């Protein structure tokens, strides 16, 4: 009986650890410092990552235009001036698409 309880606890611990590791897969853990202007032109959209839930830093995730495969988001500091400028450019492009 005691061995069954120990095995059950071990399984539950392993399961919870694997779920915790999977939750960080969608979080930014650090920022890029700068993007070349050529790379900035390939930004299609962005979304904000807040510090609630599993993610521990506030970040902007820039979503790139897909070329052939799946593109990985680029994480940037929302306090950086260049990040704010890129966000404005994306917002203007989005607004132009809505109007047309």
PDB file as gemmi writes it, atoms N, CA and C in Angstrom:
CRYST1    1.000    1.000    1.000  90.00  90.00  90.00 P 1                      
ATOM      1  N   UNK A   1       0.825  -1.196   0.000  1.00  0.00           N  
ATOM      2  CA  UNK A   1       0.000   0.000   0.000  1.00  0.00           C  
ATOM      3  C   UNK A   1       0.870   1.261   0.000  1.00  0.00           C  
ATOM      4  N   UNK A   2       1.903   1.288   0.831  1.00  0.00           N  
ATOM      5  CA  UNK A   2       2.777   2.460   0.904  1.00  0.00           C  
ATOM      6  C   UNK A   2       3.521   2.680  -0.402  1.00  0.00           C  
ATOM      7  N   UNK A   3       3.930   1.599  -1.053  1.00  0.00           N  
ATOM      8  CA  UNK A   3       4.655   1.710  -2.319  1.00  0.00           C  
ATOM      9  C   UNK A   3       3.753   2.302  -3.396  1.00  0.00           C  
ATOM     10  N   UNK A   4       2.491   1.931  -3.403  1.00  0.00           N  
ATOM     11  CA  UNK A   4       1.548   2.463  -4.387  1.00  0.00           C  
ATOM     12  C   UNK A   4       1.357   3.967  -4.209  1.00  0.00           C  
ATOM     13  N   UNK A   5       1.307   4.415  -2.973  1.00  0.00           N  
ATOM     14  CA  UNK A   5       1.157   5.843  -2.695  1.00  0.00           C  
ATOM     15  C   UNK A   5       2.405   6.599  -3.158  1.00  0.00           C  
ATOM     16  N   UNK A   6       3.581   6.054  -2.888  1.00  0.00           N  
ATOM     17  CA  UNK A   6       4.831   6.687  -3.304  1.00  0.00           C  
ATOM     18  C   UNK A   6       4.903   6.774  -4.829  1.00  0.00           C  
ATOM     19  N   UNK A   7       4.522   5.701  -5.508  1.00  0.00           N  
ATOM     20  CA  UNK A   7       4.544   5.684  -6.971  1.00  0.00           C  
ATOM     21  C   UNK A   7       3.547   6.700  -7.527  1.00  0.00           C  
ATOM     22  N   UNK A   8       2.378   6.778  -6.941  1.00  0.00           N  
ATOM     23  CA  UNK A   8       1.378   7.750  -7.369  1.00  0.00           C  
ATOM     24  C   UNK A   8       1.883   9.179  -7.184  1.00  0.00           C  
ATOM     25  N   UNK A   9       2.498   9.457  -6.042  1.00  0.00           N  
ATOM     26  CA  UNK A   9       3.055  10.788  -5.803  1.00  0.00           C  
ATOM     27  C   UNK A   9       4.172  11.114  -6.784  1.00  0.00           C  
ATOM     28  N   UNK A  10       4.999  10.134  -7.086  1.00  0.00           N  
ATOM     29  CA  UNK A  10       6.065  10.325  -8.067  1.00  0.00           C  
ATOM     30  C   UNK A  10       5.501  10.646  -9.444  1.00  0.00           C  
ATOM     31  N   UNK A  11       4.477   9.933  -9.848  1.00  0.00           N  
ATOM     32  CA  UNK A  11       3.846  10.182 -11.144  1.00  0.00           C  
ATOM     33  C   UNK A  11       3.221  11.576 -11.202  1.00  0.00           C  
ATOM     34  N   UNK A  12       2.546  11.953 -10.143  1.00  0.00           N  
ATOM     35  CA  UNK A  12       1.932  13.280 -10.097  1.00  0.00           C  
ATOM     36  C   UNK A  12       2.985  14.386 -10.140  1.00  0.00           C  
ATOM     37  N   UNK A  13       4.102  14.181  -9.466  1.00  0.00           N  
ATOM     38  CA  UNK A  13       5.188  15.161  -9.481  1.00  0.00           C  
ATOM     39  C   UNK A  13       5.762  15.295 -10.883  1.00  0.00           C  
ATOM     40  N   UNK A  14       6.010  14.177 -11.547  1.00  0.00           N  
ATOM     41  CA  UNK A  14       6.540  14.210 -12.915  1.00  0.00           C  
ATOM     42  C   UNK A  14       5.561  14.895 -13.862  1.00  0.00           C  
ATOM     43  N   UNK A  15       4.291  14.607 -13.708  1.00  0.00           N  
ATOM     44  CA  UNK A  15       3.274  15.219 -14.557  1.00  0.00           C  
ATOM     45  C   UNK A  15       3.228  16.728 -14.357  1.00  0.00           C  
ATOM     46  N   UNK A  16       3.258  17.183 -13.126  1.00  0.00           N  
ATOM     47  CA  UNK A  16       3.199  18.624 -12.866  1.00  0.00           C  
ATOM     48  C   UNK A  16       4.450  19.333 -13.374  1.00  0.00           C  
ATOM     49  N   UNK A  17       5.609  18.698 -13.270  1.00  0.00           N  
ATOM     50  CA  UNK A  17       6.829  19.297 -13.791  1.00  0.00           C  
ATOM     51  C   UNK A  17       6.802  19.403 -15.305  1.00  0.00           C  
ATOM     52  N   UNK A  18       6.286  18.394 -15.972  1.00  0.00           N  
ATOM     53  CA  UNK A  18       6.231  18.450 -17.433  1.00  0.00           C  
ATOM     54  C   UNK A  18       5.241  19.513 -17.898  1.00  0.00           C  
ATOM     55  N   UNK A  19       4.139  19.702 -17.194  1.00  0.00           N  
ATOM     56  CA  UNK A  19       3.187  20.753 -17.546  1.00  0.00           C  
ATOM     57  C   UNK A  19       3.793  22.126 -17.314  1.00  0.00           C  
ATOM     58  N   UNK A  20       4.552  22.297 -16.257  1.00  0.00           N  
ATOM     59  CA  UNK A  20       5.182  23.591 -15.969  1.00  0.00           C  
ATOM     60  C   UNK A  20       6.212  23.932 -17.032  1.00  0.00           C  
ATOM     61  N   UNK A  21       6.971  22.961 -17.499  1.00  0.00           N  
ATOM     62  CA  UNK A  21       7.955  23.217 -18.535  1.00  0.00           C  
ATOM     63  C   UNK A  21       7.274  23.604 -19.835  1.00  0.00           C  
ATOM     64  N   UNK A  22       6.169  22.998 -20.161  1.00  0.00           N  
ATOM     65  CA  UNK A  22       5.461  23.319 -21.404  1.00  0.00           C  
ATOM     66  C   UNK A  22       4.876  24.709 -21.394  1.00  0.00           C  
ATOM     67  N   UNK A  23       4.555  25.237 -20.237  1.00  0.00           N  
ATOM     68  CA  UNK A  23       3.923  26.549 -20.181  1.00  0.00           C  
ATOM     69  C   UNK A  23       4.886  27.673 -20.541  1.00  0.00           C  
ATOM     70  N   UNK A  24       6.192  27.482 -20.352  1.00  0.00           N  
ATOM     71  CA  UNK A  24       7.152  28.523 -20.697  1.00  0.00           C  
ATOM     72  C   UNK A  24       7.477  28.550 -22.182  1.00  0.00           C  
ATOM     73  N   UNK A  25       6.988  27.583 -22.946  1.00  0.00           N  
ATOM     74  CA  UNK A  25       7.283  27.533 -24.365  1.00  0.00           C  
ATOM     75  C   UNK A  25       6.748  28.722 -25.128  1.00  0.00           C  
ATOM     76  N   UNK A  26       5.707  29.377 -24.621  1.00  0.00           N  
ATOM     77  CA  UNK A  26       5.094  30.504 -25.310  1.00  0.00           C  
ATOM     78  C   UNK A  26       5.455  31.837 -24.672  1.00  0.00           C  
ATOM     79  N   UNK A  27       6.434  31.858 -23.791  1.00  0.00           N  
ATOM     80  CA  UNK A  27       6.802  33.072 -23.079  1.00  0.00           C  
ATOM     81  C   UNK A  27       8.154  33.598 -23.541  1.00  0.00           C  
ATOM     82  N   UNK A  28       8.263  34.918 -23.544  1.00  0.00           N  
ATOM     83  CA  UNK A  28       9.562  35.541 -23.778  1.00  0.00           C  
ATOM     84  C   UNK A  28      10.341  35.481 -22.468  1.00  0.00           C  
ATOM     85  N   UNK A  29      11.584  35.069 -22.556  1.00  0.00           N  
ATOM     86  CA  UNK A  29      12.435  35.011 -21.377  1.00  0.00           C  
ATOM     87  C   UNK A  29      13.492  36.108 -21.380  1.00  0.00           C  
ATOM     88  N   UNK A  30      13.745  36.698 -22.568  1.00  0.00           N  
ATOM     89  CA  UNK A  30      14.689  37.814 -22.690  1.00  0.00           C  
ATOM     90  C   UNK A  30      14.351  38.599 -23.951  1.00  0.00           C  
ATOM     91  N   UNK A  31      14.961  39.764 -24.088  1.00  0.00           N  
ATOM     92  CA  UNK A  31      14.682  40.675 -25.195  1.00  0.00           C  
ATOM     93  C   UNK A  31      15.826  40.693 -26.204  1.00  0.00           C  
ATOM     94  N   UNK A  32      15.472  41.028 -27.463  1.00  0.00           N  
ATOM     95  CA  UNK A  32      16.505  41.401 -28.420  1.00  0.00           C  
ATOM     96  C   UNK A  32      16.807  42.880 -28.170  1.00  0.00           C  
ATOM     97  N   UNK A  33      18.030  43.286 -28.429  1.00  0.00           N  
ATOM     98  CA  UNK A  33      18.391  44.693 -28.186  1.00  0.00           C  
ATOM     99  C   UNK A  33      18.002  45.593 -29.343  1.00  0.00           C  
ATOM    100  N   UNK A  34      18.128  45.095 -30.555  1.00  0.00           N  
ATOM    101  CA  UNK A  34      17.835  45.899 -31.738  1.00  0.00           C  
ATOM    102  C   UNK A  34      17.597  44.971 -32.916  1.00  0.00           C  
ATOM    103  N   UNK A  35      16.814  45.429 -33.884  1.00  0.00           N  
ATOM    104  CA  UNK A  35      16.599  44.687 -35.119  1.00  0.00           C  
ATOM    105  C   UNK A  35      17.057  45.547 -36.288  1.00  0.00           C  
ATOM    106  N   UNK A  36      17.686  44.918 -37.249  1.00  0.00           N  
ATOM    107  CA  UNK A  36      18.075  45.648 -38.454  1.00  0.00           C  
ATOM    108  C   UNK A  36      16.813  46.116 -39.172  1.00  0.00           C  
ATOM    109  N   UNK A  37      16.933  47.213 -39.914  1.00  0.00           N  
ATOM    110  CA  UNK A  37      15.761  47.772 -40.584  1.00  0.00           C  
ATOM    111  C   UNK A  37      15.171  46.788 -41.591  1.00  0.00           C  
ATOM    112  N   UNK A  38      16.003  45.963 -42.223  1.00  0.00           N  
ATOM    113  CA  UNK A  38      15.510  44.953 -43.159  1.00  0.00           C  
ATOM    114  C   UNK A  38      14.614  43.942 -42.441  1.00  0.00           C  
ATOM    115  N   UNK A  39      14.996  43.559 -41.244  1.00  0.00           N  
ATOM    116  CA  UNK A  39      14.199  42.617 -40.452  1.00  0.00           C  
ATOM    117  C   UNK A  39      12.919  43.309 -39.969  1.00  0.00           C  
ATOM    118  N   UNK A  40      13.023  44.572 -39.586  1.00  0.00           N  
ATOM    119  CA  UNK A  40      11.849  45.307 -39.109  1.00  0.00           C  
ATOM    120  C   UNK A  40      10.773  45.390 -40.182  1.00  0.00           C  
ATOM    121  N   UNK A  41      11.174  45.467 -41.448  1.00  0.00           N  
ATOM    122  CA  UNK A  41      10.202  45.545 -42.546  1.00  0.00           C  
ATOM    123  C   UNK A  41       9.414  44.247 -42.707  1.00  0.00           C  
ATOM    124  N   UNK A  42       9.918  43.153 -42.163  1.00  0.00           N  
ATOM    125  CA  UNK A  42       9.225  41.864 -42.262  1.00  0.00           C  
ATOM    126  C   UNK A  42       8.279  41.605 -41.097  1.00  0.00           C  
ATOM    127  N   UNK A  43       8.135  42.573 -40.217  1.00  0.00           N  
ATOM    128  CA  UNK A  43       7.197  42.411 -39.093  1.00  0.00           C  
ATOM    129  C   UNK A  43       5.786  42.604 -39.610  1.00  0.00           C  
ATOM    130  N   UNK A  44       4.960  41.630 -39.346  1.00  0.00           N  
ATOM    131  CA  UNK A  44       3.581  41.660 -39.829  1.00  0.00           C  
ATOM    132  C   UNK A  44       2.610  42.121 -38.745  1.00  0.00           C  
ATOM    133  N   UNK A  45       2.869  41.722 -37.528  1.00  0.00           N  
ATOM    134  CA  UNK A  45       1.955  42.031 -36.432  1.00  0.00           C  
ATOM    135  C   UNK A  45       2.724  41.919 -35.119  1.00  0.00           C  
ATOM    136  N   UNK A  46       2.062  42.227 -34.029  1.00  0.00           N  
ATOM    137  CA  UNK A  46       2.664  42.065 -32.713  1.00  0.00           C  
ATOM    138  C   UNK A  46       1.570  41.791 -31.701  1.00  0.00           C  
ATOM    139  N   UNK A  47       1.989  41.260 -30.576  1.00  0.00           N  
ATOM    140  CA  UNK A  47       1.071  41.091 -29.443  1.00  0.00           C  
ATOM    141  C   UNK A  47       1.858  41.356 -28.172  1.00  0.00           C  
ATOM    142  N   UNK A  48       1.140  41.685 -27.122  1.00  0.00           N  
ATOM    143  CA  UNK A  48       1.762  41.999 -25.846  1.00  0.00           C  
ATOM    144  C   UNK A  48       1.758  40.765 -24.952  1.00  0.00           C  
ATOM    145  N   UNK A  49       2.837  40.596 -24.230  1.00  0.00           N  
ATOM    146  CA  UNK A  49       2.932  39.566 -23.200  1.00  0.00           C  
ATOM    147  C   UNK A  49       2.975  40.288 -21.857  1.00  0.00           C  
ATOM    148  N   UNK A  50       2.019  39.986 -21.022  1.00  0.00           N  
ATOM    149  CA  UNK A  50       1.975  40.595 -19.695  1.00  0.00           C  
ATOM    150  C   UNK A  50       2.592  39.628 -18.684  1.00  0.00           C  
ATOM    151  N   UNK A  51       2.826  40.113 -17.489  1.00  0.00           N  
ATOM    152  CA  UNK A  51       3.490  39.305 -16.469  1.00  0.00           C  
ATOM    153  C   UNK A  51       2.531  38.411 -15.698  1.00  0.00           C  
ATOM    154  N   UNK A  52       1.279  38.360 -16.085  1.00  0.00           N  
ATOM    155  CA  UNK A  52       0.342  37.475 -15.394  1.00  0.00           C  
ATOM    156  C   UNK A  52       0.505  36.045 -15.896  1.00  0.00           C  
ATOM    157  N   UNK A  53       0.058  35.097 -15.129  1.00  0.00           N  
ATOM    158  CA  UNK A  53       0.152  33.702 -15.544  1.00  0.00           C  
ATOM    159  C   UNK A  53       1.567  33.168 -15.426  1.00  0.00           C  
ATOM    160  N   UNK A  54       2.009  32.464 -16.457  1.00  0.00           N  
ATOM    161  CA  UNK A  54       3.302  31.796 -16.416  1.00  0.00           C  
ATOM    162  C   UNK A  54       4.468  32.665 -16.873  1.00  0.00           C  
ATOM    163  N   UNK A  55       4.210  33.744 -17.565  1.00  0.00           N  
ATOM    164  CA  UNK A  55       5.277  34.574 -18.132  1.00  0.00           C  
ATOM    165  C   UNK A  55       5.723  35.612 -17.105  1.00  0.00           C  
ATOM    166  N   UNK A  56       7.044  35.746 -16.931  1.00  0.00           N  
ATOM    167  CA  UNK A  56       7.528  36.596 -15.847  1.00  0.00           C  
ATOM    168  C   UNK A  56       8.100  37.938 -16.290  1.00  0.00           C  
ATOM    169  N   UNK A  57       8.087  38.239 -17.595  1.00  0.00           N  
ATOM    170  CA  UNK A  57       8.488  39.581 -18.038  1.00  0.00           C  
ATOM    171  C   UNK A  57       7.443  40.131 -18.991  1.00  0.00           C  
ATOM    172  N   UNK A  58       7.315  41.438 -18.986  1.00  0.00           N  
ATOM    173  CA  UNK A  58       6.437  42.125 -19.929  1.00  0.00           C  
ATOM    174  C   UNK A  58       7.207  42.278 -21.231  1.00  0.00           C  
ATOM    175  N   UNK A  59       6.588  41.947 -22.355  1.00  0.00           N  
ATOM    176  CA  UNK A  59       7.303  41.984 -23.629  1.00  0.00           C  
ATOM    177  C   UNK A  59       6.342  42.230 -24.787  1.00  0.00           C  
ATOM    178  N   UNK A  60       6.929  42.662 -25.903  1.00  0.00           N  
ATOM    179  CA  UNK A  60       6.226  42.747 -27.175  1.00  0.00           C  
ATOM    180  C   UNK A  60       6.735  41.591 -28.017  1.00  0.00           C  
ATOM    181  N   UNK A  61       5.833  40.788 -28.548  1.00  0.00           N  
ATOM    182  CA  UNK A  61       6.204  39.692 -29.439  1.00  0.00           C  
ATOM    183  C   UNK A  61       5.904  40.128 -30.856  1.00  0.00           C  
ATOM    184  N   UNK A  62       6.945  40.357 -31.634  1.00  0.00           N  
ATOM    185  CA  UNK A  62       6.777  40.725 -33.028  1.00  0.00           C  
ATOM    186  C   UNK A  62       6.609  39.453 -33.849  1.00  0.00           C  
ATOM    187  N   UNK A  63       5.571  39.421 -34.659  1.00  0.00           N  
ATOM    188  CA  UNK A  63       5.288  38.276 -35.513  1.00  0.00           C  
ATOM    189  C   UNK A  63       5.739  38.618 -36.919  1.00  0.00           C  
ATOM    190  N   UNK A  64       6.592  37.782 -37.457  1.00  0.00           N  
ATOM    191  CA  UNK A  64       7.202  38.039 -38.758  1.00  0.00           C  
ATOM    192  C   UNK A  64       6.366  37.449 -39.886  1.00  0.00           C  
ATOM    193  N   UNK A  65       6.571  37.968 -41.110  1.00  0.00           N  
ATOM    194  CA  UNK A  65       5.942  37.379 -42.291  1.00  0.00           C  
ATOM    195  C   UNK A  65       6.532  36.001 -42.486  1.00  0.00           C  
ATOM    196  N   UNK A  66       5.676  35.050 -42.766  1.00  0.00           N  
ATOM    197  CA  UNK A  66       6.130  33.668 -42.931  1.00  0.00           C  
ATOM    198  C   UNK A  66       6.710  33.483 -44.325  1.00  0.00           C  
ATOM    199  N   UNK A  67       7.855  32.847 -44.367  1.00  0.00           N  
ATOM    200  CA  UNK A  67       8.500  32.535 -45.639  1.00  0.00           C  
ATOM    201  C   UNK A  67       8.867  31.062 -45.632  1.00  0.00           C  
ATOM    202  N   UNK A  68       8.028  30.259 -46.230  1.00  0.00           N  
ATOM    203  CA  UNK A  68       8.313  28.832 -46.324  1.00  0.00           C  
ATOM    204  C   UNK A  68       7.906  28.040 -45.097  1.00  0.00           C  
ATOM    205  N   UNK A  69       8.374  28.421 -43.942  1.00  0.00           N  
ATOM    206  CA  UNK A  69       8.085  27.681 -42.721  1.00  0.00           C  
ATOM    207  C   UNK A  69       7.411  28.552 -41.688  1.00  0.00           C  
ATOM    208  N   UNK A  70       7.422  28.063 -40.486  1.00  0.00           N  
ATOM    209  CA  UNK A  70       6.807  28.793 -39.387  1.00  0.00           C  
ATOM    210  C   UNK A  70       7.844  29.728 -38.778  1.00  0.00           C  
ATOM    211  N   UNK A  71       7.489  30.992 -38.626  1.00  0.00           N  
ATOM    212  CA  UNK A  71       8.441  31.944 -38.066  1.00  0.00           C  
ATOM    213  C   UNK A  71       8.259  32.056 -36.554  1.00  0.00           C  
ATOM    214  N   UNK A  72       9.362  32.231 -35.869  1.00  0.00           N  
ATOM    215  CA  UNK A  72       9.364  32.349 -34.418  1.00  0.00           C  
ATOM    216  C   UNK A  72       9.199  33.823 -34.049  1.00  0.00           C  
ATOM    217  N   UNK A  73       8.361  34.131 -33.068  1.00  0.00           N  
ATOM    218  CA  UNK A  73       8.212  35.530 -32.655  1.00  0.00           C  
ATOM    219  C   UNK A  73       9.526  36.089 -32.091  1.00  0.00           C  
ATOM    220  N   UNK A  74       9.695  37.390 -32.245  1.00  0.00           N  
ATOM    221  CA  UNK A  74      10.865  38.077 -31.704  1.00  0.00           C  
ATOM    222  C   UNK A  74      10.409  38.886 -30.502  1.00  0.00           C  
ATOM    223  N   UNK A  75      11.079  38.711 -29.385  1.00  0.00           N  
ATOM    224  CA  UNK A  75      10.695  39.357 -28.133  1.00  0.00           C  
ATOM    225  C   UNK A  75      11.476  40.651 -27.949  1.00  0.00           C  
ATOM    226  N   UNK A  76      10.765  41.712 -27.596  1.00  0.00           N  
ATOM    227  CA  UNK A  76      11.400  43.013 -27.418  1.00  0.00           C  
ATOM    228  C   UNK A  76      10.843  43.706 -26.182  1.00  0.00           C  
ATOM    229  N   UNK A  77      11.639  44.635 -25.654  1.00  0.00           N  
ATOM    230  CA  UNK A  77      11.256  45.384 -24.463  1.00  0.00           C  
ATOM    231  C   UNK A  77      10.288  46.501 -24.858  1.00  0.00           C  
ATOM    232  N   UNK A  78       9.064  46.500 -24.314  1.00  0.00           N  
ATOM    233  CA  UNK A  78       8.092  47.528 -24.687  1.00  0.00           C  
ATOM    234  C   UNK A  78       8.491  48.938 -24.255  1.00  0.00           C  
ATOM    235  N   UNK A  79       9.491  49.066 -23.400  1.00  0.00           N  
ATOM    236  CA  UNK A  79       9.961  50.383 -22.956  1.00  0.00           C  
ATOM    237  C   UNK A  79      10.947  51.015 -23.938  1.00  0.00           C  
ATOM    238  N   UNK A  80      11.543  50.203 -24.817  1.00  0.00           N  
ATOM    239  CA  UNK A  80      12.525  50.730 -25.775  1.00  0.00           C  
ATOM    240  C   UNK A  80      11.834  51.582 -26.833  1.00  0.00           C  
ATOM    241  N   UNK A  81      12.472  52.694 -27.171  1.00  0.00           N  
ATOM    242  CA  UNK A  81      11.898  53.632 -28.134  1.00  0.00           C  
ATOM    243  C   UNK A  81      11.727  52.986 -29.514  1.00  0.00           C  
ATOM    244  N   UNK A  82      12.728  52.209 -29.966  1.00  0.00           N  
ATOM    245  CA  UNK A  82      12.617  51.598 -31.297  1.00  0.00           C  
ATOM    246  C   UNK A  82      11.451  50.611 -31.358  1.00  0.00           C  
ATOM    247  N   UNK A  83      11.154  49.958 -30.247  1.00  0.00           N  
ATOM    248  CA  UNK A  83      10.032  49.012 -30.192  1.00  0.00           C  
ATOM    249  C   UNK A  83       8.718  49.776 -30.327  1.00  0.00           C  
ATOM    250  N   UNK A  84       8.606  50.882 -29.630  1.00  0.00           N  
ATOM    251  CA  UNK A  84       7.397  51.703 -29.717  1.00  0.00           C  
ATOM    252  C   UNK A  84       7.194  52.244 -31.130  1.00  0.00           C  
ATOM    253  N   UNK A  85       8.292  52.619 -31.794  1.00  0.00           N  
ATOM    254  CA  UNK A  85       8.201  53.115 -33.173  1.00  0.00           C  
ATOM    255  C   UNK A  85       7.725  52.024 -34.125  1.00  0.00           C  
ATOM    256  N   UNK A  86       8.260  50.824 -33.969  1.00  0.00           N  
ATOM    257  CA  UNK A  86       7.841  49.711 -34.826  1.00  0.00           C  
ATOM    258  C   UNK A  86       6.371  49.383 -34.578  1.00  0.00           C  
ATOM    259  N   UNK A  87       5.940  49.440 -33.337  1.00  0.00           N  
ATOM    260  CA  UNK A  87       4.536  49.181 -33.028  1.00  0.00           C  
ATOM    261  C   UNK A  87       3.634  50.205 -33.712  1.00  0.00           C  
ATOM    262  N   UNK A  88       4.042  51.461 -33.732  1.00  0.00           N  
ATOM    263  CA  UNK A  88       3.263  52.511 -34.413  1.00  0.00           C  
ATOM    264  C   UNK A  88       3.174  52.248 -35.910  1.00  0.00           C  
ATOM    265  N   UNK A  89       4.283  51.819 -36.509  1.00  0.00           N  
ATOM    266  CA  UNK A  89       4.287  51.518 -37.945  1.00  0.00           C  
ATOM    267  C   UNK A  89       3.323  50.375 -38.242  1.00  0.00           C  
ATOM    268  N   UNK A  90       3.355  49.335 -37.430  1.00  0.00           N  
ATOM    269  CA  UNK A  90       2.455  48.189 -37.618  1.00  0.00           C  
ATOM    270  C   UNK A  90       1.005  48.624 -37.429  1.00  0.00           C  
ATOM    271  N   UNK A  91       0.742  49.458 -36.438  1.00  0.00           N  
ATOM    272  CA  UNK A  91      -0.625  49.946 -36.201  1.00  0.00           C  
ATOM    273  C   UNK A  91      -1.134  50.751 -37.395  1.00  0.00           C  
ATOM    274  N   UNK A  92      -0.271  51.621 -37.939  1.00  0.00           N  
ATOM    275  CA  UNK A  92      -0.674  52.418 -39.120  1.00  0.00           C  
ATOM    276  C   UNK A  92      -0.979  51.509 -40.304  1.00  0.00           C  
ATOM    277  N   UNK A  93      -0.147  50.508 -40.534  1.00  0.00           N  
ATOM    278  CA  UNK A  93      -0.378  49.575 -41.644  1.00  0.00           C  
ATOM    279  C   UNK A  93      -1.675  48.808 -41.423  1.00  0.00           C  
ATOM    280  N   UNK A  94      -1.939  48.425 -40.195  1.00  0.00           N  
ATOM    281  CA  UNK A  94      -3.182  47.699 -39.871  1.00  0.00           C  
ATOM    282  C   UNK A  94      -4.396  48.589 -40.128  1.00  0.00           C  
ATOM    283  N   UNK A  95      -4.302  49.865 -39.748  1.00  0.00           N  
ATOM    284  CA  UNK A  95      -5.405  50.800 -39.963  1.00  0.00           C  
ATOM    285  C   UNK A  95      -5.645  51.045 -41.439  1.00  0.00           C  
ATOM    286  N   UNK A  96      -4.575  51.098 -42.238  1.00  0.00           N  
ATOM    287  CA  UNK A  96      -4.734  51.264 -43.682  1.00  0.00           C  
ATOM    288  C   UNK A  96      -5.463  50.072 -44.297  1.00  0.00           C  
ATOM    289  N   UNK A  97      -5.185  48.879 -43.803  1.00  0.00           N  
ATOM    290  CA  UNK A  97      -5.842  47.689 -44.320  1.00  0.00           C  
ATOM    291  C   UNK A  97      -7.312  47.696 -43.970  1.00  0.00           C  
ATOM    292  N   UNK A  98      -7.668  48.195 -42.809  1.00  0.00           N  
ATOM    293  CA  UNK A  98      -9.062  48.252 -42.395  1.00  0.00           C  
ATOM    294  C   UNK A  98      -9.832  49.243 -43.258  1.00  0.00           C  
ATOM    295  N   UNK A  99      -9.206  50.370 -43.555  1.00  0.00           N  
ATOM    296  CA  UNK A  99      -9.867  51.411 -44.358  1.00  0.00           C  
ATOM    297  C   UNK A  99     -10.096  50.923 -45.792  1.00  0.00           C  
ATOM    298  N   UNK A 100      -9.117  50.250 -46.351  1.00  0.00           N  
ATOM    299  CA  UNK A 100      -9.242  49.774 -47.740  1.00  0.00           C  
ATOM    300  C   UNK A 100     -10.093  48.582 -47.748  1.00  0.00           C  
TER     301      UNK A 100                                                      
END                                                                             
